[in-house]
């Protein structure tokens, strides 16, 4: 029986088509900043704004690194994944501002996952998934992230093990914070030898969260570098506007930050702003929030 299953999975792996995963490069962030992929897939970086690079930091043994500009003259770059493992990369110009990202590639898959959806039941995220085939699978690890990049295991569901019939699974996240407007989930299929296969990442909008645009601003006061880092929520792709006003209400600076659905990272340079106390206001999707910011002496 096991030999038949092995032949079946080999046939499925030969028949599967490579997926092209698009990553937008904009405003000091790669979006999405984390991906779960399969060997043979292609990462397709697309320029949206700014002058950036996509530069490998670490790759699995035997995989090729890369270092390419992504700007208005080099608007895209493709990388075909040839080895399973973890890949980390950055913009070499803006890594210090948090412009880093990663993807994890699985090899031959022990599970054929046909459905992975997240709905709301009793005001909680309900994860539902279906497998068509399983080979030597021990359990499913449910993983959650509040920023789309760093995932933690929050639960496990036992697997059928070896199967060529449809199996349905279910998990409710009862521990989700009401402060998180957007949450990211992934499934890890773990076999009895400890090997792991990761599902695509799904984003869940938490309707029970208090509506909030800005998640954090840092540092405040803004020091000698003049860099103000921020993280913010967005219900859809678009642009968030920001303007800085002095104590007399005069607008000193206007700028926009590109946004993708979910949690976004941004950066505003205040290096040319005189020391003082200011109000910075952000507007996106009809929501406006204002914060007091102090700029220190240079």
N, C-alpha and C positions, 0 to 999 in steps of 0.2 A: 504493500500500500504506500509506504514511504517513497519507494522508487517512482511509483506512478505520480505522486504529488510533486516530486522533484522535477520530473519531466514536464508536468503541467506548468510549474512556475517558470521553468526555462523557456517554454514556448510563449508564455505570457510576456516575459521580459523581452523576447525577440520582437514580439508584435507591437509593443508599446511605442508610442511616438514621443519624441523629445518635446518638452515644453519650453517655450521662450518666456522668461520672466523679466518684465520691464521694471527698471528702477529709475525713478526721476531724480535728477541732480539739480538741487535748487537751494538757495537761501541757507547755506550751511547745514544741509541735511541730505542724506540719501533716503528716499522714500519708496518702498518700505526699507527699514533699516535692518531687517532680519527676514530671511527666507529659509524654508525647508524644501529641498529640491532632490532630484535623482540624477545619478551619473548619466551623462548624455544630454541633459538639459542645457539651455543657453541663458546666461545672464546678459540682458540688453540694457545698458545704461543710456539714458536719454537726457540731453541738456535741456534745462528749463530757464536757468538764469545764473549769472555770475561766471567767475573763472575758477575752475576746479580741476582736480584730477581724480581718477579712480586708481588707487595704488595698493597692491597686495601687501599685507603686513605679515601674514603667516598662511601657509597652504599645506595640505597633506603631503607626505613624502611621495615623490614621483610626479606631483602636479606642477604645472608651470605657473610662475608668478606673472604679474602684469603691472604696467605703469603707463597710463594714457591720460592726456588732457581731455577734459570735457568742458568745452566752451563754445562760443558762437562760431568758431572755425572748425571745431571737432565735436559735432553735435551728437554722436553716438559711438558706442564701442560694444563689441560682443565678445563674450568669453564662454567657450564650450567646456563643460565640466567633464573631466576624464577620470578623476579619482574620488572615492568616497572619503568623507571626513569634514573637518571644520575649516572654513576659509574666513579670514578677517582682512578687511581692507579699510582705507581711509582716503580722504582728500589730503594730499601732502601739504597744502597751504593752510588748511583749516582744521586739522585733527585736534589742535589744542582748544578749539571751540566746540568740540564734541561731534565733529563731522566724521564719524566712524560707523561702520556697518559690518555685517557678516552674513554668511549663508552656510547651511549644513547640508551636505550631499549624502544620500543613502545609496547603497549599492543594489544588489539583487534584493527585491522586496519580499519579505515573508508573508505579507498581507496584501490582498487586492481590496482596497478601500473604495467602495462605490459611492458612498454617501457620508458626508460629515456636515451637519447643520447645527446651529445654535438658535433656540427659541427662548421665550420667557414663559415660565410656569410658576405660579404663585409668587410672582415678582422676583424670581431667581433665574439665572442663566441655566438652561437645560441643554446639555450636549447630547446629540444623538448621532450615531454612526452605524454603518452597515458594511460588513465584509462579505465578499463573494467567495474568497478562498483564504485559508490560513495554513501555514506550515510551521509546526513546532513552536507556536506562539504561546508565551507564558501569561502575559497580562498587558493591559493598556495603561500607560502612565498619562494622566491628565496634567497638562502644564499650562500655567497662567502667567501673563506678563501685564504690567501696568504701563509700560512704555513701548511695547512692541519689539524690544531688544533682549531684555533679561527675563528668562523664564524660570519658574520654580514649579516643582511637582506639588500638586494639591490633592491628589488622590490616585487610586488604582482600581481597575476593574479586571477581574479574571477573564481570560480569553478562552475560546472553545478549544484551541490547541492545534489540531490538524483537522481541516474541514474543506470540503468542496461544495458546501451548500451555503445559503445565505444566513448570516447571523446578525442580529440587531442588538445594539448596546445603548446604554442610557446612563447619564450622570448629571446630577444637579449640584451646582456650586453654591453652597449655603453660607460661605464665608466672605462673599464679595463686599468690599467696603462701599458705603454710600458716597464716598468722596470721589470714586473713580467713574468718570463719565464714559470712557472707552476702555475696553479690556480685550486683551489678545489671548487666544487659546490655541493649543496644538496638542495632538495626540502622538504619543510615542509607543509604537508596537515593539515590545521587548520579547525576544524569543528565549528559549530555555538555556541557550548558550550565552546569554547576556548581550546579544547583538540588538541594535536599536534601529528602527525605521521611523522617521518623522513624517507626519502629515503636513499638508499646507497649513499655514497660519490663518485663523479666522478672527475677525474683529467683531466684538459685541458692543452695542450701544446700551448702556445702563440707564434706563428711563427713570430709575429710582434715585439717581444721583442728583445732587443740587446743581442746577445749571451754573456753570463757571467757565469763563473763557481762559483766563490766565492760571496756570498751575503753579508756576513759580517764576520769580525774577531774581537774578543773582549775578554779581554781588551788589549789595546795596548797603553802604555807599559804593559808588563806582570808583575804583582806584585809578592809578596812574596809567594802566593799559587802556582805559576808556571803553572796555568791552562790557556790555550788558547782555547777559545770556538769559533766555526765557524758554519756557515750555508752555504750550497752549493747546486747547481743544478746538477741533473743527468738525462740523457736521457733514461737510462736503468739501471737495476741492475748490479753491478760490484764492482770494488775497485778503489778508488782514491789514488794515491801515493802522498806523501809529503816528501820534504827534506829541511832541514835547513842548510844554509851555512853561514860561518862567512865572515868578510870583505875581507879576502884573497881568498875567493872562495872555502875553504875547507868545505866538507860536515860534519856537526856535528851530524846530526840526520836524520834517514830515518824511515818512518812509512807508513802504509796504513790505509784507512778508508773505511769501507763497505758502499755501496750506494744502494739505491732503486730509482726507477723512481720517479722524482719529487723533492721536497725540502727535504734536509737532514740536520740533526744536527750532529756535530762531536766535538771531544775534543782531544787536544794534550797536553801532560804533558811536560813542560819545566823546571821542578823543579831542575834538575841536570845541567842545562846549565848555564855557567858563565854569569855575567852581561855583556851587550854589545849590539851592533847593528848587526842584522842578516837579511838575506833574506830567506823567506820561499816560496817555489815553490810548486804548486799543478798541477797534471796532471790527466785528465780523459777524455776519448773518444776523444783523439787527441787535446784537449784544454789544454794549459799550462798558468797559471797565477802566477806572482811573486809579493810578498808584502814585505815591509820593516817592521821588528818587533824589538822592543826594549825590552830587558830583564833587569829588574831593579836589584839592589843589594839586596841580601837576608838579 
